[in-house]
Every structure is written in structure tokens, then in C-alpha cells.
Amino acid sequence: MKTGLSKKQKTIAIFFDEDNDITEVMTHNTNLKNRLRKYASLHPNLCKQTDDNEQGGLTFEIQKKRLSIKLTAPYTEERRKAASELAKKNTQNLRRKENENPVL
């Protein structure tokens, strides 16, 4: 969807205070909008869409305890290498299984 907004203007804003158990999330991010829409359809008592700004941004209200922010530390070189090796091994196993059981 063309909105006329620059990437810098396409923001995600999260508003909450310590007194209220509702968090307001306003986003232009397509992946987050889709995830929030799906969550709202599955759990309408916990999350609901409250606004559409007609420029690609949607606003949702969600229970504060249902929203989390995950901070991840960067991988060490050792962990990155181990993850890469595991991914290569899994890809090889998947290809082997596909060759053993071809889809007709």
C-alpha cells in the first residue's frame, strides 16, 4: 500500500502507564499489524483494533501483560558458528528425506 510516508515516518509507538493495564500499540509495520490482527481475532477480550489512520497505520489496545519486549544479546563467534553448522546439517537431512520420499 502506497501511503506517501517515508520509511522514517512509518513508526511503531507503544504507549502505557503504570496505572492502566492496557497498552496502546500504533504501527505501520506490516508484519506486526498482521500479528496483532490475528491475535485480536483469536482473543478479542485481550486485544482489539481501535484506529486506522488511513495512511497505513493501525492502532491496537492490548492487555499490558500480553505484550513483551525481548532483548537478545549478540551471538558469540562460537555460538554463531555452531548455529550455522546445525542449519547446514538440518538442510542436508531435509534434502536427503525429500530424495528418499519424492512428492508425486
Biopython code that builds the backbone (N, CA, C, O; Angstrom):
import numpy as np
from Bio.PDB.StructureBuilder import StructureBuilder

atoms = [
    (1, "MET", "N", (0.836, -1.177, 0.000)),
    (1, "MET", "CA", (0.000, 0.000, 0.000)),
    (1, "MET", "C", (0.881, 1.240, 0.000)),
    (1, "MET", "O", (1.724, 1.399, 0.883)),
    (2, "LYS", "N", (0.697, 2.115, -0.974)),
    (2, "LYS", "CA", (1.416, 3.384, -1.029)),
    (2, "LYS", "C", (0.740, 4.369, -0.090)),
    (2, "LYS", "O", (-0.462, 4.614, -0.194)),
    (3, "THR", "N", (1.504, 4.923, 0.813)),
    (3, "THR", "CA", (0.926, 5.821, 1.807)),
    (3, "THR", "C", (1.416, 7.255, 1.663)),
    (3, "THR", "O", (0.841, 8.167, 2.255)),
    (4, "GLY", "N", (2.459, 7.461, 0.893)),
    (4, "GLY", "CA", (3.037, 8.792, 0.805)),
    (4, "GLY", "C", (3.957, 9.106, 1.973)),
    (4, "GLY", "O", (4.510, 10.203, 2.051)),
    (5, "LEU", "N", (4.125, 8.161, 2.871)),
    (5, "LEU", "CA", (5.006, 8.354, 4.019)),
    (5, "LEU", "C", (6.388, 7.791, 3.713)),
    (5, "LEU", "O", (6.519, 6.781, 3.023)),
    (6, "SER", "N", (7.411, 8.451, 4.231)),
    (6, "SER", "CA", (8.766, 7.922, 4.097)),
    (6, "SER", "C", (8.951, 6.807, 5.116)),
    (6, "SER", "O", (8.171, 6.683, 6.060)),
    (7, "LYS", "N", (9.983, 6.000, 4.921)),
    (7, "LYS", "CA", (10.254, 4.933, 5.884)),
    (7, "LYS", "C", (10.481, 5.491, 7.281)),
    (7, "LYS", "O", (10.116, 4.855, 8.270)),
    (8, "LYS", "N", (11.073, 6.661, 7.368)),
    (8, "LYS", "CA", (11.322, 7.277, 8.677)),
    (8, "LYS", "C", (10.016, 7.666, 9.362)),
    (8, "LYS", "O", (9.946, 7.698, 10.591)),
    (9, "GLN", "N", (8.982, 7.961, 8.576)),
    (9, "GLN", "CA", (7.689, 8.337, 9.140)),
    (9, "GLN", "C", (6.837, 7.128, 9.515)),
    (9, "GLN", "O", (5.850, 7.269, 10.238)),
    (10, "LYS", "N", (7.206, 5.947, 9.035)),
    (10, "LYS", "CA", (6.460, 4.722, 9.341)),
    (10, "LYS", "C", (6.983, 4.167, 10.657)),
    (10, "LYS", "O", (7.957, 3.415, 10.688)),
    (11, "THR", "N", (6.332, 4.543, 11.725)),
    (11, "THR", "CA", (6.836, 4.266, 13.064)),
    (11, "THR", "C", (6.021, 3.190, 13.776)),
    (11, "THR", "O", (4.944, 2.793, 13.332)),
    (12, "ILE", "N", (6.571, 2.740, 14.881)),
    (12, "ILE", "CA", (5.861, 1.900, 15.838)),
    (12, "ILE", "C", (5.921, 2.653, 17.163)),
    (12, "ILE", "O", (7.000, 3.010, 17.637)),
    (13, "ALA", "N", (4.756, 2.888, 17.752)),
    (13, "ALA", "CA", (4.710, 3.585, 19.033)),
    (13, "ALA", "C", (3.950, 2.716, 20.027)),
    (13, "ALA", "O", (2.881, 2.187, 19.722)),
    (14, "ILE", "N", (4.518, 2.579, 21.212)),
    (14, "ILE", "CA", (3.892, 1.795, 22.277)),
    (14, "ILE", "C", (3.679, 2.729, 23.459)),
    (14, "ILE", "O", (4.626, 3.332, 23.965)),
    (15, "PHE", "N", (2.422, 2.843, 23.898)),
    (15, "PHE", "CA", (2.067, 3.741, 24.987)),
    (15, "PHE", "C", (1.451, 2.951, 26.130)),
    (15, "PHE", "O", (0.512, 2.181, 25.928)),
    (16, "PHE", "N", (1.980, 3.143, 27.325)),
    (16, "PHE", "CA", (1.357, 2.570, 28.512)),
    (16, "PHE", "C", (1.815, 3.352, 29.723)),
    (16, "PHE", "O", (2.831, 4.046, 29.694)),
    (17, "ASP", "N", (1.058, 3.228, 30.769)),
    (17, "ASP", "CA", (1.464, 3.818, 32.036)),
    (17, "ASP", "C", (1.331, 2.756, 33.117)),
    (17, "ASP", "O", (0.734, 1.702, 32.899)),
    (18, "GLU", "N", (1.883, 3.039, 34.262)),
    (18, "GLU", "CA", (1.897, 2.056, 35.341)),
    (18, "GLU", "C", (0.530, 1.879, 35.997)),
    (18, "GLU", "O", (0.304, 0.901, 36.710)),
    (19, "ASP", "N", (-0.381, 2.823, 35.759)),
    (19, "ASP", "CA", (-1.683, 2.782, 36.411)),
    (19, "ASP", "C", (-2.703, 1.943, 35.643)),
    (19, "ASP", "O", (-3.636, 1.411, 36.247)),
    (20, "ASN", "N", (-2.548, 1.815, 34.349)),
    (20, "ASN", "CA", (-3.529, 1.173, 33.489)),
    (20, "ASN", "C", (-3.024, -0.198, 33.042)),
    (20, "ASN", "O", (-1.819, -0.379, 32.871)),
    (21, "ASP", "N", (-3.918, -1.162, 32.850)),
    (21, "ASP", "CA", (-3.474, -2.485, 32.394)),
    (21, "ASP", "C", (-3.595, -2.642, 30.883)),
    (21, "ASP", "O", (-3.433, -3.745, 30.360)),
    (22, "ILE", "N", (-3.880, -1.546, 30.175)),
    (22, "ILE", "CA", (-3.991, -1.576, 28.716)),
    (22, "ILE", "C", (-2.782, -0.876, 28.098)),
    (22, "ILE", "O", (-2.357, 0.179, 28.570)),
    (23, "THR", "N", (-2.239, -1.466, 27.050)),
    (23, "THR", "CA", (-1.163, -0.879, 26.264)),
    (23, "THR", "C", (-1.720, -0.530, 24.895)),
    (23, "THR", "O", (-2.493, -1.296, 24.320)),
    (24, "GLU", "N", (-1.334, 0.610, 24.379)),
    (24, "GLU", "CA", (-1.748, 1.023, 23.045)),
    (24, "GLU", "C", (-0.543, 0.892, 22.115)),
    (24, "GLU", "O", (0.533, 1.422, 22.392)),
    (25, "VAL", "N", (-0.744, 0.176, 21.009)),
    (25, "VAL", "CA", (0.321, -0.035, 20.032)),
    (25, "VAL", "C", (-0.145, 0.545, 18.707)),
    (25, "VAL", "O", (-1.166, 0.120, 18.167)),
    (26, "MET", "N", (0.603, 1.522, 18.176)),
    (26, "MET", "CA", (0.325, 2.092, 16.867)),
    (26, "MET", "C", (1.492, 1.708, 15.970)),
    (26, "MET", "O", (2.650, 1.946, 16.312)),
    (27, "THR", "N", (1.183, 1.109, 14.813)),
    (27, "THR", "CA", (2.260, 0.628, 13.957)),
    (27, "THR", "C", (1.923, 0.759, 12.480)),
    (27, "THR", "O", (0.762, 0.689, 12.077)),
    (28, "HIS", "N", (2.970, 0.951, 11.684)),
    (28, "HIS", "CA", (2.891, 0.880, 10.232)),
    (28, "HIS", "C", (3.523, -0.422, 9.732)),
    (28, "HIS", "O", (3.421, -0.745, 8.549)),
    (29, "ASN", "N", (4.169, -1.162, 10.618)),
    (29, "ASN", "CA", (4.885, -2.379, 10.254)),
    (29, "ASN", "C", (3.896, -3.479, 9.867)),
    (29, "ASN", "O", (3.070, -3.900, 10.678)),
    (30, "THR", "N", (3.991, -3.940, 8.613)),
    (30, "THR", "CA", (3.029, -4.907, 8.080)),
    (30, "THR", "C", (3.020, -6.200, 8.886)),
    (30, "THR", "O", (1.949, -6.715, 9.211)),
    (31, "ASN", "N", (4.184, -6.728, 9.211)),
    (31, "ASN", "CA", (4.253, -7.975, 9.963)),
    (31, "ASN", "C", (3.591, -7.822, 11.332)),
    (31, "ASN", "O", (2.824, -8.689, 11.750)),
    (32, "LEU", "N", (3.883, -6.736, 12.023)),
    (32, "LEU", "CA", (3.290, -6.518, 13.340)),
    (32, "LEU", "C", (1.783, -6.296, 13.235)),
    (32, "LEU", "O", (1.026, -6.797, 14.067)),
    (33, "LYS", "N", (1.340, -5.548, 12.220)),
    (33, "LYS", "CA", (-0.101, -5.342, 12.030)),
    (33, "LYS", "C", (-0.803, -6.681, 11.823)),
    (33, "LYS", "O", (-1.854, -6.932, 12.412)),
    (34, "ASN", "N", (-0.224, -7.537, 10.988)),
    (34, "ASN", "CA", (-0.831, -8.851, 10.737)),
    (34, "ASN", "C", (-0.871, -9.702, 11.997)),
    (34, "ASN", "O", (-1.865, -10.380, 12.259)),
    (35, "ARG", "N", (0.200, -9.670, 12.775)),
    (35, "ARG", "CA", (0.247, -10.451, 14.012)),
    (35, "ARG", "C", (-0.791, -9.945, 15.014)),
    (35, "ARG", "O", (-1.470, -10.739, 15.665)),
    (36, "LEU", "N", (-0.911, -8.618, 15.134)),
    (36, "LEU", "CA", (-1.887, -8.053, 16.060)),
    (36, "LEU", "C", (-3.317, -8.316, 15.598)),
    (36, "LEU", "O", (-4.189, -8.600, 16.420)),
    (37, "ARG", "N", (-3.567, -8.223, 14.284)),
    (37, "ARG", "CA", (-4.909, -8.540, 13.767)),
    (37, "ARG", "C", (-5.288, -9.976, 14.097)),
    (37, "ARG", "O", (-6.395, -10.244, 14.564)),
    (38, "LYS", "N", (-4.359, -10.897, 13.850)),
    (38, "LYS", "CA", (-4.623, -12.305, 14.119)),
    (38, "LYS", "C", (-4.868, -12.526, 15.608)),
    (38, "LYS", "O", (-5.804, -13.230, 15.986)),
    (39, "TYR", "N", (-4.032, -11.930, 16.451)),
    (39, "TYR", "CA", (-4.185, -12.077, 17.895)),
    (39, "TYR", "C", (-5.534, -11.521, 18.335)),
    (39, "TYR", "O", (-6.221, -12.126, 19.158)),
    (40, "ALA", "N", (-5.915, -10.360, 17.782)),
    (40, "ALA", "CA", (-7.197, -9.743, 18.136)),
    (40, "ALA", "C", (-8.370, -10.617, 17.709)),
    (40, "ALA", "O", (-9.383, -10.684, 18.405)),
    (41, "SER", "N", (-8.235, -11.288, 16.561)),
    (41, "SER", "CA", (-9.340, -12.156, 16.121)),
    (41, "SER", "C", (-9.440, -13.411, 16.986)),
    (41, "SER", "O", (-10.536, -13.927, 17.203)),
    (42, "LEU", "N", (-8.309, -13.902, 17.477)),
    (42, "LEU", "CA", (-8.304, -15.092, 18.323)),
    (42, "LEU", "C", (-8.655, -14.774, 19.772)),
    (42, "LEU", "O", (-9.224, -15.610, 20.474)),
    (43, "HIS", "N", (-8.318, -13.571, 20.219)),
    (43, "HIS", "CA", (-8.507, -13.185, 21.621)),
    (43, "HIS", "C", (-9.126, -11.788, 21.713)),
    (43, "HIS", "O", (-8.472, -10.858, 22.185)),
    (44, "PRO", "N", (-10.374, -11.625, 21.271)),
    (44, "PRO", "CA", (-10.987, -10.292, 21.266)),
    (44, "PRO", "C", (-11.149, -9.676, 22.652)),
    (44, "PRO", "O", (-11.283, -8.458, 22.771)),
    (45, "ASN", "N", (-11.140, -10.489, 23.690)),
    (45, "ASN", "CA", (-11.239, -9.949, 25.044)),
    (45, "ASN", "C", (-9.900, -9.399, 25.553)),
    (45, "ASN", "O", (-9.862, -8.704, 26.568)),
    (46, "LEU", "N", (-8.812, -9.705, 24.857)),
    (46, "LEU", "CA", (-7.483, -9.255, 25.281)),
    (46, "LEU", "C", (-6.894, -8.177, 24.376)),
    (46, "LEU", "O", (-6.026, -7.416, 24.804)),
    (47, "CYS", "N", (-7.364, -8.106, 23.121)),
    (47, "CYS", "CA", (-6.763, -7.211, 22.139)),
    (47, "CYS", "C", (-7.820, -6.780, 21.142)),
    (47, "CYS", "O", (-8.650, -7.587, 20.721)),
    (48, "LYS", "N", (-7.793, -5.497, 20.759)),
    (48, "LYS", "CA", (-8.723, -5.033, 19.734)),
    (48, "LYS", "C", (-8.104, -3.877, 18.957)),
    (48, "LYS", "O", (-7.334, -3.082, 19.495)),
    (49, "GLN", "N", (-8.464, -3.808, 17.673)),
    (49, "GLN", "CA", (-8.032, -2.689, 16.845)),
    (49, "GLN", "C", (-8.927, -1.506, 17.179)),
    (49, "GLN", "O", (-10.151, -1.632, 17.225)),
    (50, "THR", "N", (-8.299, -0.348, 17.412)),
    (50, "THR", "CA", (-9.079, 0.824, 17.804)),
    (50, "THR", "C", (-9.028, 1.959, 16.791)),
    (50, "THR", "O", (-9.847, 2.876, 16.858)),
    (51, "ASP", "N", (-8.071, 1.915, 15.841)),
    (51, "ASP", "CA", (-7.976, 3.014, 14.888)),
    (51, "ASP", "C", (-7.242, 2.570, 13.633)),
    (51, "ASP", "O", (-6.407, 1.666, 13.663)),
    (52, "ASP", "N", (-7.574, 3.228, 12.532)),
    (52, "ASP", "CA", (-6.890, 3.088, 11.247)),
    (52, "ASP", "C", (-6.661, 4.509, 10.766)),
    (52, "ASP", "O", (-7.625, 5.232, 10.514)),
    (53, "ASN", "N", (-5.413, 4.928, 10.635)),
    (53, "ASN", "CA", (-5.145, 6.324, 10.304)),
    (53, "ASN", "C", (-5.226, 6.626, 8.807)),
    (53, "ASN", "O", (-4.916, 7.740, 8.383)),
    (54, "GLU", "N", (-5.637, 5.648, 8.010)),
    (54, "GLU", "CA", (-5.807, 5.816, 6.555)),
    (54, "GLU", "C", (-4.497, 6.102, 5.831)),
    (54, "GLU", "O", (-4.512, 6.450, 4.651)),
    (55, "GLN", "N", (-3.368, 5.962, 6.516)),
    (55, "GLN", "CA", (-2.055, 6.118, 5.894)),
    (55, "GLN", "C", (-1.216, 4.866, 6.136)),
    (55, "GLN", "O", (0.014, 4.912, 6.090)),
    (56, "GLY", "N", (-1.885, 3.761, 6.392)),
    (56, "GLY", "CA", (-1.188, 2.501, 6.599)),
    (56, "GLY", "C", (-0.917, 2.168, 8.048)),
    (56, "GLY", "O", (-0.384, 1.098, 8.341)),
    (57, "GLY", "N", (-1.267, 3.049, 8.957)),
    (57, "GLY", "CA", (-1.032, 2.798, 10.382)),
    (57, "GLY", "C", (-2.285, 2.296, 11.080)),
    (57, "GLY", "O", (-3.383, 2.796, 10.839)),
    (58, "LEU", "N", (-2.115, 1.314, 11.937)),
    (58, "LEU", "CA", (-3.213, 0.785, 12.733)),
    (58, "LEU", "C", (-2.860, 0.919, 14.209)),
    (58, "LEU", "O", (-1.694, 0.843, 14.597)),
    (59, "THR", "N", (-3.894, 1.119, 15.024)),
    (59, "THR", "CA", (-3.711, 1.205, 16.470)),
    (59, "THR", "C", (-4.507, 0.092, 17.132)),
    (59, "THR", "O", (-5.657, -0.169, 16.779)),
    (60, "PHE", "N", (-3.875, -0.550, 18.091)),
    (60, "PHE", "CA", (-4.491, -1.651, 18.843)),
    (60, "PHE", "C", (-4.381, -1.353, 20.322)),
    (60, "PHE", "O", (-3.439, -0.698, 20.769)),
    (61, "GLU", "N", (-5.360, -1.844, 21.084)),
    (61, "GLU", "CA", (-5.265, -1.881, 22.530)),
    (61, "GLU", "C", (-5.106, -3.337, 22.923)),
    (61, "GLU", "O", (-5.853, -4.202, 22.465)),
    (62, "ILE", "N", (-4.130, -3.598, 23.773)),
    (62, "ILE", "CA", (-3.846, -4.969, 24.202)),
    (62, "ILE", "C", (-3.532, -4.937, 25.695)),
    (62, "ILE", "O", (-2.945, -3.977, 26.194)),
    (63, "GLN", "N", (-3.928, -5.991, 26.399)),
    (63, "GLN", "CA", (-3.587, -6.062, 27.818)),
    (63, "GLN", "C", (-2.075, -5.998, 27.974)),
    (63, "GLN", "O", (-1.330, -6.694, 27.284)),
    (64, "LYS", "N", (-1.641, -5.148, 28.894)),
    (64, "LYS", "CA", (-0.214, -4.901, 29.082)),
    (64, "LYS", "C", (0.564, -6.191, 29.344)),
    (64, "LYS", "O", (1.674, -6.357, 28.838)),
    (65, "LYS", "N", (-0.010, -7.102, 30.131)),
    (65, "LYS", "CA", (0.745, -8.317, 30.457)),
    (65, "LYS", "C", (0.832, -9.288, 29.284)),
    (65, "LYS", "O", (1.528, -10.299, 29.383)),
    (66, "ARG", "N", (0.140, -9.008, 28.166)),
    (66, "ARG", "CA", (0.206, -9.858, 26.972)),
    (66, "ARG", "C", (1.282, -9.405, 25.998)),
    (66, "ARG", "O", (1.577, -10.102, 25.028)),
    (67, "LEU", "N", (1.860, -8.257, 26.248)),
    (67, "LEU", "CA", (2.878, -7.705, 25.363)),
    (67, "LEU", "C", (4.235, -7.787, 26.049)),
    (67, "LEU", "O", (4.362, -7.441, 27.224)),
    (68, "SER", "N", (5.238, -8.239, 25.326)),
    (68, "SER", "CA", (6.578, -8.286, 25.901)),
    (68, "SER", "C", (7.586, -7.747, 24.901)),
    (68, "SER", "O", (7.352, -7.752, 23.692)),
    (69, "ILE", "N", (8.689, -7.292, 25.417)),
    (69, "ILE", "CA", (9.800, -6.822, 24.593)),
    (69, "ILE", "C", (10.969, -7.731, 24.893)),
    (69, "ILE", "O", (11.396, -7.855, 26.040)),
    (70, "LYS", "N", (11.482, -8.362, 23.863)),
    (70, "LYS", "CA", (12.567, -9.325, 24.042)),
    (70, "LYS", "C", (13.874, -8.703, 23.569)),
    (70, "LYS", "O", (14.000, -8.295, 22.414)),
    (71, "LEU", "N", (14.828, -8.637, 24.459)),
    (71, "LEU", "CA", (16.160, -8.158, 24.117)),
    (71, "LEU", "C", (17.074, -9.370, 23.979)),
    (71, "LEU", "O", (17.110, -10.227, 24.862)),
    (72, "THR", "N", (17.798, -9.440, 22.893)),
    (72, "THR", "CA", (18.694, -10.574, 22.679)),
    (72, "THR", "C", (20.130, -10.085, 22.573)),
    (72, "THR", "O", (20.428, -9.112, 21.880)),
    (73, "ALA", "N", (20.995, -10.774, 23.268)),
    (73, "ALA", "CA", (22.420, -10.451, 23.194)),
    (73, "ALA", "C", (22.977, -10.965, 21.872)),
    (73, "ALA", "O", (22.482, -11.958, 21.338)),
    (74, "PRO", "N", (23.988, -10.309, 21.344)),
    (74, "PRO", "CA", (24.580, -10.800, 20.106)),
    (74, "PRO", "C", (25.230, -12.162, 20.315)),
    (74, "PRO", "O", (25.734, -12.469, 21.396)),
    (75, "TYR", "N", (25.207, -12.976, 19.255)),
    (75, "TYR", "CA", (25.852, -14.284, 19.329)),
    (75, "TYR", "C", (27.366, -14.115, 19.427)),
    (75, "TYR", "O", (27.951, -13.229, 18.803)),
    (76, "THR", "N", (27.985, -14.984, 20.223)),
    (76, "THR", "CA", (29.438, -15.055, 20.203)),
    (76, "THR", "C", (29.829, -15.728, 18.893)),
    (76, "THR", "O", (29.000, -16.374, 18.251)),
    (77, "GLU", "N", (31.045, -15.583, 18.512)),
    (77, "GLU", "CA", (31.507, -16.215, 17.273)),
    (77, "GLU", "C", (31.324, -17.738, 17.350)),
    (77, "GLU", "O", (30.949, -18.375, 16.366)),
    (78, "GLU", "N", (31.589, -18.306, 18.517)),
    (78, "GLU", "CA", (31.427, -19.746, 18.717)),
    (78, "GLU", "C", (29.967, -20.171, 18.532)),
    (78, "GLU", "O", (29.682, -21.165, 17.864)),
    (79, "ARG", "N", (29.048, -19.411, 19.129)),
    (79, "ARG", "CA", (27.625, -19.759, 19.013)),
    (79, "ARG", "C", (27.130, -19.578, 17.575)),
    (79, "ARG", "O", (26.342, -20.387, 17.085)),
    (80, "ARG", "N", (27.589, -18.520, 16.899)),
    (80, "ARG", "CA", (27.202, -18.285, 15.519)),
    (80, "ARG", "C", (27.658, -19.436, 14.621)),
    (80, "ARG", "O", (26.915, -19.893, 13.753)),
    (81, "LYS", "N", (28.876, -19.889, 14.843)),
    (81, "LYS", "CA", (29.429, -20.990, 14.046)),
    (81, "LYS", "C", (28.651, -22.283, 14.312)),
    (81, "LYS", "O", (28.355, -23.024, 13.375)),
    (82, "ALA", "N", (28.316, -22.560, 15.579)),
    (82, "ALA", "CA", (27.551, -23.761, 15.929)),
    (82, "ALA", "C", (26.160, -23.711, 15.299)),
    (82, "ALA", "O", (25.675, -24.727, 14.802)),
    (83, "ALA", "N", (25.512, -22.547, 15.312)),
    (83, "ALA", "CA", (24.188, -22.403, 14.708)),
    (83, "ALA", "C", (24.261, -22.613, 13.206)),
    (83, "ALA", "O", (23.367, -23.225, 12.622)),
    (84, "SER", "N", (25.307, -22.117, 12.579)),
    (84, "SER", "CA", (25.496, -22.293, 11.141)),
    (84, "SER", "C", (25.680, -23.766, 10.790)),
    (84, "SER", "O", (25.091, -24.259, 9.828)),
    (85, "GLU", "N", (26.489, -24.455, 11.562)),
    (85, "GLU", "CA", (26.712, -25.889, 11.327)),
    (85, "GLU", "C", (25.422, -26.686, 11.505)),
    (85, "GLU", "O", (25.140, -27.592, 10.720)),
    (86, "LEU", "N", (24.646, -26.358, 12.522)),
    (86, "LEU", "CA", (23.379, -27.046, 12.761)),
    (86, "LEU", "C", (22.408, -26.809, 11.600)),
    (86, "LEU", "O", (21.721, -27.733, 11.164)),
    (87, "ALA", "N", (22.355, -25.577, 11.104)),
    (87, "ALA", "CA", (21.473, -25.265, 9.981)),
    (87, "ALA", "C", (21.890, -26.040, 8.731)),
    (87, "ALA", "O", (21.040, -26.551, 8.003)),
    (88, "LYS", "N", (23.184, -26.125, 8.488)),
    (88, "LYS", "CA", (23.677, -26.879, 7.328)),
    (88, "LYS", "C", (23.311, -28.360, 7.458)),
    (88, "LYS", "O", (22.882, -28.985, 6.488)),
    (89, "LYS", "N", (23.480, -28.909, 8.646)),
    (89, "LYS", "CA", (23.161, -30.316, 8.886)),
    (89, "LYS", "C", (21.663, -30.567, 8.675)),
    (89, "LYS", "O", (21.287, -31.546, 8.030)),
    (90, "ASN", "N", (20.811, -29.692, 9.213)),
    (90, "ASN", "CA", (19.368, -29.850, 9.056)),
    (90, "ASN", "C", (18.940, -29.730, 7.602)),
    (90, "ASN", "O", (18.044, -30.448, 7.160)),
    (91, "THR", "N", (19.571, -28.830, 6.854)),
    (91, "THR", "CA", (19.262, -28.675, 5.428)),
    (91, "THR", "C", (19.639, -29.938, 4.671)),
    (91, "THR", "O", (18.889, -30.392, 3.807)),
    (92, "GLN", "N", (20.800, -30.511, 4.989)),
    (92, "GLN", "CA", (21.227, -31.752, 4.334)),
    (92, "GLN", "C", (20.266, -32.890, 4.654)),
    (92, "GLN", "O", (19.910, -33.665, 3.767)),
    (93, "ASN", "N", (19.842, -32.999, 5.913)),
    (93, "ASN", "CA", (18.892, -34.049, 6.309)),
    (93, "ASN", "C", (17.560, -33.881, 5.597)),
    (93, "ASN", "O", (16.959, -34.864, 5.166)),
    (94, "LEU", "N", (17.097, -32.647, 5.472)),
    (94, "LEU", "CA", (15.827, -32.371, 4.799)),
    (94, "LEU", "C", (15.913, -32.767, 3.325)),
    (94, "LEU", "O", (14.993, -33.385, 2.790)),
    (95, "ARG", "N", (17.010, -32.414, 2.678)),
    (95, "ARG", "CA", (17.185, -32.770, 1.258)),
    (95, "ARG", "C", (17.245, -34.286, 1.085)),
    (95, "ARG", "O", (16.684, -34.833, 0.136)),
    (96, "ARG", "N", (17.930, -34.958, 2.009)),
    (96, "ARG", "CA", (18.023, -36.416, 1.937)),
    (96, "ARG", "C", (16.630, -37.035, 2.052)),
    (96, "ARG", "O", (16.294, -37.941, 1.288)),
    (97, "LYS", "N", (15.816, -36.558, 2.994)),
    (97, "LYS", "CA", (14.460, -37.082, 3.170)),
    (97, "LYS", "C", (13.596, -36.804, 1.954)),
    (97, "LYS", "O", (12.785, -37.646, 1.568)),
    (98, "GLU", "N", (13.754, -35.639, 1.347)),
    (98, "GLU", "CA", (12.982, -35.302, 0.138)),
    (98, "GLU", "C", (13.353, -36.242, -1.014)),
    (98, "GLU", "O", (12.487, -36.635, -1.795)),
    (99, "ASN", "N", (14.633, -36.601, -1.121)),
    (99, "ASN", "CA", (15.071, -37.510, -2.169)),
    (99, "ASN", "C", (14.587, -38.940, -1.928)),
    (99, "ASN", "O", (14.310, -39.681, -2.872)),
    (100, "GLU", "N", (14.490, -39.316, -0.647)),
    (100, "GLU", "CA", (14.008, -40.657, -0.319)),
    (100, "GLU", "C", (12.511, -40.792, -0.523)),
    (100, "GLU", "O", (12.027, -41.861, -0.896)),
    (101, "ASN", "N", (11.776, -39.718, -0.283)),
    (101, "ASN", "CA", (10.302, -39.731, -0.396)),
    (101, "ASN", "C", (9.847, -38.608, -1.331)),
    (101, "ASN", "O", (9.286, -37.614, -0.871)),
    (102, "PRO", "N", (10.083, -38.757, -2.640)),
    (102, "PRO", "CA", (9.670, -37.692, -3.551)),
    (102, "PRO", "C", (8.157, -37.526, -3.589)),
    (102, "PRO", "O", (7.404, -38.496, -3.502)),
    (103, "VAL", "N", (7.733, -36.276, -3.723)),
    (103, "VAL", "CA", (6.320, -35.974, -3.828)),
    (103, "VAL", "C", (5.905, -36.176, -5.275)),
    (103, "VAL", "O", (6.535, -35.648, -6.191)),
    (104, "LEU", "N", (4.841, -36.943, -5.474)),
    (104, "LEU", "CA", (4.383, -37.230, -6.841)),
    (104, "LEU", "C", (3.357, -36.256, -7.301)),
    (104, "LEU", "O", (2.871, -36.358, -8.428)),
]
sb = StructureBuilder()
sb.init_structure("model")
sb.init_model(0)
sb.init_chain("A")
sb.init_seg("    ")
for serial, (resi, resn, name, xyz) in enumerate(atoms, 1):
    if name == "N":
        sb.init_residue(resn, " ", resi, " ")
    sb.init_atom(name, np.array(xyz, "f"), 0.0, 1.0, " ", f" {name:<3s}", serial, name[0])
structure = sb.get_structure()
